[in-house]
Amino acid sequence: MTSQNKQVVELATTLGELLIARQYCITTAESCTGGLLAACLTDVPGASSWFEQSWVTYSNQAKIDRVGVSAETLRQHGAVSEQTVLEMASGARQMAAANIAVAISGIAGPDGGSTEKPVGTVWIAWSLNDQFQDAELTVFEGNRQQVRQAALLAALSGSIVRVSNLAD
């Protein structure tokens, strides 16, 4: 096991323990990571007690149909935007009746980038129990695999911080 894989397992396990302690359920809505986050969460033994479902909404139409992103949001801001990932997270949380949702949308490359949104641009959003929603923008360096892996690590780490900070 590589050190990065070990880190993913440790983060996913920690997140699962936090969710169990709060009796919370998490869901995901992913685009550029193509289900990597859901896959690593379900690699944790016992994940069925805190993870029920997720969506890979790679196309704009899937974002609209599956997690309720507004067509107008996509038209005005694009798939890789704060507005879109916030709507993805909120929609996924509501559809899954989960306490927490994590949404990821970005440009993993090697093409698809622009001056405004270069390859490596990734938005990650969290929706938590109607208490709050927030999103983070990061531009990761590296090839497609490295960008996707970095987004995965950021989503896991960010989820741990947010779950840890939730009021009981």
HELIX and SHEET records of a PDB file:
HELIX    1   1 SER A    3  ARG A   22  1                                  20    
HELIX    2   2 LEU A   36  THR A   42  1                                   7    
HELIX    3   3 ALA A   47  SER A   49  5                                   3    
HELIX    4   4 ASN A   60  VAL A   67  1                                   8    
HELIX    5   5 ALA A   71  HIS A   77  1                                   7    
HELIX    6   6 GLU A   82  ALA A   96  1                                  15    
HELIX    7   7 ARG A  144  ASN A  165  1                                  22    
SHEET    1   A 5 PHE A  51  VAL A  56  0                                        
SHEET    2   A 5 ILE A  26  GLU A  30  1                                        
SHEET    3   A 5 ILE A 100  GLY A 106  1                                        
SHEET    4   A 5 THR A 121  LEU A 128 -1                                        
SHEET    5   A 5 PHE A 132  VAL A 139 -1                                        
END                                                                             
